[in-house]
Amino acid sequence: GAVVSQHPSWVICKSGTSVKIECRSLDFQATTMFWYRQFPKQSLMLMATSNEGSKATYEQGVEKDKFLINHASLTLSTLTVTSAHPEDSSFYICSARRGWEVGGYNEQFFGPGTRLTVL
Amino acid sequence: GQNIDQPTEMTATEGAIVQINCTYQTSGFNGLFWYQQHAGEAPTFLSYNVLDGLEEKGRFSSFLSRSKGYSYLLLKELQMKDSASYLCAVLDSNYQLIWGAGTKLIIKP
């Protein structure tokens, strides 16, 4: 199967600091990675889509200067929450999508998520 | 606008059968996914339907009717570990996943 890892699993930080979350596809090359945020008892909210080597595409309402995304290679994408505030506390999940497979479909493989708490 | 509707919460008894419905209105359609998400964890893939009909996979089955914009996830022989949220998601014409809010399934002994 396709495995996606995220690091760290959880992080607690002080308000005003920056936090970097890594997302790695361990056994496949991910042409596209997605970053989601999920608040308690709510569904996934897509924040941005990133393709390797190009700038991320942010969803409406997501501040690109606050949530910096770098998709440096086909197996690694990072999300940096800059100057984090308590309202940024959430569950951040990445997912990765392989390139198109013959007869295949567009499944996204999810990382285990990172719980961010900003004090 | 794009919209995916599924019930907020359902309750079922261990050993029974439950059907979780999902209706959608999206700009284009390239398939429908069902994911399971336990509290505090990331979603895990359950099924994918792109053609009309029923796909069976063990205790779980998923049905799709494109003309009706409708899908359901059928869970048989319910086990306590099936208590989770079940997310319906549609791949639209831009190959973006549009997510439903999820259905919280509570299993009682």
Chai-1 contact restraints between the chains, C-beta under 6 A:
chainA,res_idxA,chainB,res_idxB,connection_type,confidence,min_distance_angstrom,max_distance_angstrom,comment,restraint_id
A,S43,B,W99,contact,1.0,0.0,6.0,A-B,restraint_1
A,S43,B,A101,contact,1.0,0.0,6.0,A-B,restraint_2
A,S43,B,G102,contact,1.0,0.0,6.0,A-B,restraint_3
A,L44,B,W99,contact,1.0,0.0,6.0,A-B,restraint_4
A,I93,B,A42,contact,1.0,0.0,6.0,A-B,restraint_5
A,Y105,B,G31,contact,1.0,0.0,6.0,A-B,restraint_6
A,Y105,B,Y48,contact,1.0,0.0,6.0,A-B,restraint_7
A,N106,B,L91,contact,1.0,0.0,6.0,A-B,restraint_8
A,N106,B,Y95,contact,1.0,0.0,6.0,A-B,restraint_9
A,F110,B,A42,contact,1.0,0.0,6.0,A-B,restraint_10
A,F110,B,P43,contact,1.0,0.0,6.0,A-B,restraint_11
A,G111,B,A42,contact,1.0,0.0,6.0,A-B,restraint_12
A,P112,B,A42,contact,1.0,0.0,6.0,A-B,restraint_13
A,G113,B,A42,contact,1.0,0.0,6.0,A-B,restraint_14
